[in-house]
Amino acid sequence: MLDDDFLSSGDHQQLNRIAQLLQGLVGPGAVIERDDKEEGVADFPQAMKWLLGEVERSAAISATRSRRDEPGTALGDTMDPQSRRSSKVQIEDGIAADEIFTS
């Protein structure tokens, strides 16, 4: 549920600007690629859905591998709270993603 405070916030205004930039960016006949896979997409939401599915599959495979690995190895360390890092993703990152579809 979106309240009036959010709808009048700068965050909401920035999301609206980005939505306008992305609207019509991807259309019928577009193809999205990731690694050696590609998928035909009709619009931006379909492209994002496919990309997120690919990322989820990769994350699931990586998590399975890290559970099998010994601590102290690259994959084993990914699940170690002492080794893990988190990244802050900002709206500007979405603009960078826009370049994937325009090049």
Backbone hydrogen bonds, N-H to C=O, Kabsch-Sander energy under -0.5 kcal/mol:
donor,donor_aa,acceptor,acceptor_aa,energy
3,D,1,M,-0.5
7,L,3,D,-2.2
8,S,4,D,-1.6
9,S,6,F,-1.7
12,H,6,F,-0.5
13,Q,9,S,-1.7
14,Q,10,G,-2.6
15,L,11,D,-2.5
16,N,12,H,-2.2
17,R,13,Q,-2.0
18,I,14,Q,-2.3
19,A,15,L,-2.5
20,Q,16,N,-2.0
21,L,17,R,-1.9
22,L,18,I,-2.3
23,Q,19,A,-1.6
25,L,22,L,-2.3
30,A,27,G,-1.9
30,A,41,V,-0.9
32,I,39,E,-2.8
34,R,37,K,-2.5
37,K,34,R,-2.4
39,E,32,I,-2.4
41,V,30,A,-2.8
44,F,26,V,-0.5
47,A,43,D,-2.0
48,M,44,F,-2.7
49,K,45,P,-2.4
50,W,46,Q,-2.2
51,L,47,A,-2.6
52,L,48,M,-2.8
53,G,49,K,-2.0
54,E,50,W,-2.2
55,V,51,L,-2.4
56,E,52,L,-2.7
57,R,53,G,-2.2
58,S,54,E,-2.3
59,A,55,V,-2.7
60,A,56,E,-2.4
61,I,57,R,-2.3
62,S,58,S,-2.6
63,A,59,A,-2.6
64,T,60,A,-2.1
65,R,61,I,-2.4
66,S,62,S,-2.5
67,R,63,A,-1.7
68,R,64,T,-1.1
69,D,65,R,-1.5
73,T,70,E,-1.6
77,D,73,T,-2.6
78,T,74,A,-0.6
78,T,75,L,-0.8
79,M,76,G,-0.8
80,D,77,D,-1.0
83,S,80,D,-1.6
84,R,80,D,-1.9
89,V,87,S,-0.6
93,D,90,Q,-1.8
94,G,90,Q,-0.6
94,G,91,I,-1.2
95,I,91,I,-1.1
96,A,92,E,-1.8
97,A,93,D,-1.9
98,D,94,G,-1.3
99,E,95,I,-0.8
99,E,96,A,-0.9
100,I,96,A,-0.5
100,I,97,A,-1.2
101,F,97,A,-0.7
101,F,98,D,-0.8
102,T,98,D,-0.8
103,S,99,E,-1.2
